[in-house]
Amino acid sequence: MKKIKVGVLGATGLVGQMLVRLLENHPWFDLSEIAASERSVGKTYLETMKNRWSASESIPVYAKDLKLKECSPGLDCDLVFSALDSGVAGPIEEEFAKAGYAVSSNARNHRMEPDVPLIIPEVNADHAALINAQKKNRAWDGFIVANPNCSTIHLSLALKPLYDSFGIEKVMVTTMQAVSGAGYPGVPSLDSLDNVIPFISGEEEKLESEPLKILGSINGSSVANAVFSISAQCNRVSVRHGHMESVSIKLGRKAETEGIIESLESFNPLEGMGLPSAPRHPIIVRREESRPQPSLDANAEKGMASIIGRIRRCSILDYRFVVLGHNIIRGAAGGTILNAELLRAKGYL
Ligand SMILES: NC(=O)c1ccc[n+]([C@@H]2O[C@H](COP(=O)([O-])OP(=O)(O)OC[C@H]3O[C@@H](n4cnc5c(N)ncnc54)[C@H](OP(=O)(O)O)[C@@H]3O)[C@@H](O)[C@H]2O)c1
């Protein structure tokens, strides 16, 4: 299989760096282009990143000498992963799609547009069919596929098996989100250290709306949203990586704890598809009373799983549990790579 040439827009940010790490030796994709803002253009990746690299392992050798380019079409690749700041991502991603590139985006800008698939491969791979409507509506040769918000991804992975097995009527979710979710340099240390900030701009709105599109059903060229209500409260906590969410849920039908665990643990719709970044177990259920925890569990399945624990009855709704997931891997960079792998397997690339 010939490798597809790919580029990373926003390669210098936290998500962009993770994309560069995860694309090293990727069996299907070959990173040939990196791009960022004017202040980085023309420099090598090593020069730009030597004081900004955020991982304990070194900058991958294969990327050191790549030169940063402007985020505009003309890059020598067919697919771009966008890790751009949402302040600029909207028009740049559109320009690329118009120019014929496939865009796999992390940014919020296009997520809720009716002809843009908002995809989690295990949950709604069939929504990729919106690509055809999008190309037709906009007369584009390329297209945009969006990755959901980082908390939405882990919440939706947890909800999907329950939705299919028991139905869902109501969800209440309180998040404890890592500081890396705000990008680099992100939240000032004086605000975040030893503290909890009970507000993340726009986050509650995303968490209350995106899962309904993702769990919705596709009919032809649009998605009919799932019909249940979500109430979200989002907090920034002093954790490096890993978003934790406390969830209470009212189900459509009666369920027992064992049935809930069974539906979560047996959930594995991508099994056998051979997607290189798909986790063997997208959902891991922990039985210990004190798990999951960000520092112990966020890297499970190389950061691509959602880890669920503390499943128990709720005295107001039906059940409650905690779900944890890596915000930068499954919640962003790894999620967009898995989306692109799905598109390749389905023939869209
Ligand atoms: N962090 C997370 O956990 C997470 C999770 C899910 C989704 N996301 C989304 O993913 C995207 C990237 O997030 P991040 O955390 O990596 O942010 P970040 O660390 O702030 O990085 C932002 C990137 O955007 C580039 N950029 C900024 N202004 C630009 C301009 N005018 N033209 C071209 N490039 C520009 C920056 O390049 P320079 O370095 O050259 O300025 C940098 O590469 C955002 O849309 C974010 O909402 C993040």
PDBQT file of the ligand as one rigid body, heavy atoms in Angstrom, charges set to zero:
ROOT
HETATM    1  N1  LIG A 401      -4.934  20.673  24.031  1.00  0.00    +0.000 N 
HETATM    2  C1  LIG A 401      -5.936  19.808  23.977  1.00  0.00    +0.000 C 
HETATM    3  O1  LIG A 401      -6.098  18.950  24.865  1.00  0.00    +0.000 OA
HETATM    4  C2  LIG A 401      -6.919  19.837  22.825  1.00  0.00    +0.000 A 
HETATM    5  C3  LIG A 401      -7.852  18.824  22.773  1.00  0.00    +0.000 A 
HETATM    6  C4  LIG A 401      -8.785  18.810  21.731  1.00  0.00    +0.000 A 
HETATM    7  C5  LIG A 401      -8.746  19.800  20.778  1.00  0.00    +0.000 A 
HETATM    8  N2  LIG A 401      -7.832  20.795  20.858  1.00  0.00    +0.000 N 
HETATM    9  C6  LIG A 401      -7.836  21.811  19.801  1.00  0.00    +0.000 C 
HETATM   10  O2  LIG A 401      -6.685  21.587  18.981  1.00  0.00    +0.000 OA
HETATM   11  C7  LIG A 401      -6.177  22.833  18.508  1.00  0.00    +0.000 C 
HETATM   12  C8  LIG A 401      -4.719  22.981  18.956  1.00  0.00    +0.000 C 
HETATM   13  O3  LIG A 401      -4.691  22.963  20.374  1.00  0.00    +0.000 OA
HETATM   14  P1  LIG A 401      -3.311  23.087  21.189  1.00  0.00    +0.000 P 
HETATM   15  O4  LIG A 401      -3.659  22.722  22.561  1.00  0.00    +0.000 OA
HETATM   16  O5  LIG A 401      -2.239  22.353  20.474  1.00  0.00    +0.000 OA
HETATM   17  O6  LIG A 401      -3.028  24.665  21.068  1.00  0.00    +0.000 OA
HETATM   18  P2  LIG A 401      -1.636  25.452  21.114  1.00  0.00    +0.000 P 
HETATM   19  O7  LIG A 401      -0.640  24.704  21.907  1.00  0.00    +0.000 OA
HETATM   20  O8  LIG A 401      -1.973  26.825  21.524  1.00  0.00    +0.000 OA
HETATM   21  O9  LIG A 401      -1.150  25.473  19.543  1.00  0.00    +0.000 OA
HETATM   22  C9  LIG A 401      -1.776  26.292  18.593  1.00  0.00    +0.000 C 
HETATM   23  C10 LIG A 401      -1.111  26.137  17.228  1.00  0.00    +0.000 C 
HETATM   24  O10 LIG A 401      -1.766  27.051  16.324  1.00  0.00    +0.000 OA
HETATM   25  C11 LIG A 401      -0.743  27.789  15.625  1.00  0.00    +0.000 C 
HETATM   26  N3  LIG A 401      -1.224  29.136  15.273  1.00  0.00    +0.000 N 
HETATM   27  C12 LIG A 401      -1.655  30.111  16.111  1.00  0.00    +0.000 A 
HETATM   28  N4  LIG A 401      -1.974  31.236  15.411  1.00  0.00    +0.000 NA
HETATM   29  C13 LIG A 401      -1.732  30.932  14.091  1.00  0.00    +0.000 A 
HETATM   30  C14 LIG A 401      -1.859  31.673  12.873  1.00  0.00    +0.000 A 
HETATM   31  N5  LIG A 401      -2.289  32.937  12.852  1.00  0.00    +0.000 N 
HETATM   32  N6  LIG A 401      -1.534  31.043  11.721  1.00  0.00    +0.000 NA
HETATM   33  C15 LIG A 401      -1.083  29.779  11.717  1.00  0.00    +0.000 A 
HETATM   34  N7  LIG A 401      -0.921  29.024  12.850  1.00  0.00    +0.000 NA
HETATM   35  C16 LIG A 401      -1.251  29.607  14.011  1.00  0.00    +0.000 A 
HETATM   36  C17 LIG A 401       0.413  27.874  16.600  1.00  0.00    +0.000 C 
HETATM   37  O11 LIG A 401       1.614  28.152  15.878  1.00  0.00    +0.000 OA
HETATM   38  P3  LIG A 401       2.813  29.065  16.509  1.00  0.00    +0.000 P 
HETATM   39  O12 LIG A 401       3.494  28.212  17.518  1.00  0.00    +0.000 OA
HETATM   40  O13 LIG A 401       3.684  29.355  15.328  1.00  0.00    +0.000 OA
HETATM   41  O14 LIG A 401       2.166  30.278  17.106  1.00  0.00    +0.000 OA
HETATM   42  C18 LIG A 401       0.383  26.474  17.200  1.00  0.00    +0.000 C 
HETATM   43  O15 LIG A 401       1.055  25.577  16.338  1.00  0.00    +0.000 OA
HETATM   44  C19 LIG A 401      -7.108  23.923  19.074  1.00  0.00    +0.000 C 
HETATM   45  O16 LIG A 401      -8.090  24.243  18.114  1.00  0.00    +0.000 OA
HETATM   46  C20 LIG A 401      -7.709  23.252  20.289  1.00  0.00    +0.000 C 
HETATM   47  O17 LIG A 401      -8.946  23.787  20.653  1.00  0.00    +0.000 OA
HETATM   48  C21 LIG A 401      -6.908  20.827  21.851  1.00  0.00    +0.000 A 
ENDROOT
TORSDOF 0
